[in-house]
Each structure stands twice: as C-alpha cells, then as structure tokens.
Amino acid sequence: MKHININRKDKRSLRHKRITNRLKQFENDKPRLVISKSNNHLIAQIIDDQVGKTLVSSSSKQLKKHATVAVAKEIGMDIAKKAIAKKISTVVFDRGGSPYHGQIKALAESARENGLKF
C-alpha cells in the first residue's frame, strides 16, 4: 500500500499502529510502557492489555514542568520506582510512533537505570 501525499501526523499515526500491533502480537503477557508526547508535555503509562487498565502513570503535568530531556529523565525514574513498588519488573516499550531520540531516549534509559527491564 503506497502512502503518497500523507502529512506528518498521519505518518506518525500509521507508525504507531504498526508498532503497537506488533507489540501486542508477540509480547501479550507483558504490560506495555506507552509514551505519549505533545508539544508541552510528556506522559508515560504502564498498561496491562489483557485487563485494559493503566497500572502506573507519570507525566510532566504531575511534575508541573514542561517536557525537556531533564524532565524526561525524572519521569523515567518516577515510573520505574512506581512500577517496582507494584512488583512490575519487565515491560514492553511502546514509543508511540515517535523516533527514539531526545526525550523518548532519555526516558527509556532512565527507566532502565532505575530497574525496569525492556
């Protein structure tokens, strides 16, 4: 299927669907660490797809700061601590169609450093 003349939002949406479907297909027993990013904020959630519930969440809104790389590191540390407190040690990383660099990379590395495995 060729996607000619598709804007940036639609391309990101297609990437997100493709990534999420692959993760659900192969890693269906593990919860997903989902990253959502807007212009001002960054949100991380650990979702159990079998139950359809959010187990743990953290965001720049909770920290009352705008999303930067430093704030992304704080969010990664926060979500890893909350997950380990709820006895969640392994997750599947769903970057939500965003490229793996900058804030997304900082959040993922911080979560890994604080004990979350993916």
N, C-alpha and C positions, 0 to 999 in steps of 0.2 A: 504494500500500500504506500503510494507516494504521498508525501505531505508537502505540497508546493504552496507557497504563499500563506504560511501559517505564522502568526505572530508569536512573540516570545512567551506569553502567558500560556498559549495553547501547547507549545512545545514542552514547557515545563510540566504541564498537566499530563501530557502523554508519557513523559519520562516517569513521573510519579506513579501513574497507574501501572506501568510496566514493572517498575521496581517493587512496588507493594504486592502485586500479584505473584511475582517470583518468590518473594519472602514468605508469603502465606502458603504457597505451594510446597516449599521444601522445609521450612522451619516452623511447622504448625504447632509444635509442642512448646515452643519458647515464646515469651512475651516480646513485643516489639518496642524499641526505643524510637519514638517518632519525633522528628524535629520539624517544627513549623516556623517559618521566618516571614516577617513583614518588614516594612521599611524602618519601623521604630523598635520592634520587639522581637524576641526570640523565645520560643516555647518548646519545652521538652516534656514528653509524656511517655510513660511505660504502659502499654495497652495489652491486655490479655484478649486475643481474638476469639478464643473458644467461648468465653463468657460475654465478651463485648463490653468490658469495663476498663476504665482507667484506674490503674493500680497506684501510680505515683506520678506527680507532675511538679514542674518547676518552671519559672519563667522570669523574664526581665521585668515584667509587670509586678511580680511579687517582691522583687528586689528594689522596685521603684527607680529603675535606671533604664536608659536607652541601651539598645544592643550594641556592644562593641566586642572586640576579641577578649578583653579582660573580663567583661561581664559574662561572656560565653563560657570562660573557664570556671567562673563562680557557679554558673548554672550546672555545668557538668559535675562539679564537685558536690553540689547540693543534691542532684538527682541520684548520684551514686550512693551517697550516705543514706538517703531515704529508702532506696531500693534494698540496700544491705540490711537496714533496720527491719524491712518487711521480708527478709530472707529470700531476696531475688538476687542471684549472683550472675546468671547468664541471660543475655538478651540478644535480639537480632536488631541490627542498626538499620533504620529506615530514614534516609536523609531527605525524603520528600521531594525528590526531583532536583534538589539543589546540588550544585557542584561541591565536591569535597575539598574545600579550601576555606581559609579565613575563619569565620565564626563557627561554621559547622565542624571544621577540623579541630579547632581549639576545644569545643565542647566534647567531641568524641575522645580526644586524647586526655582531657581532664577526667572524664568518666572512667577511662581505662586505668589511669594512675591511681584513682581512689577505689579500685577494687571491682569494678563492673567488667565482665568479660563478654566480648563480642568480636 
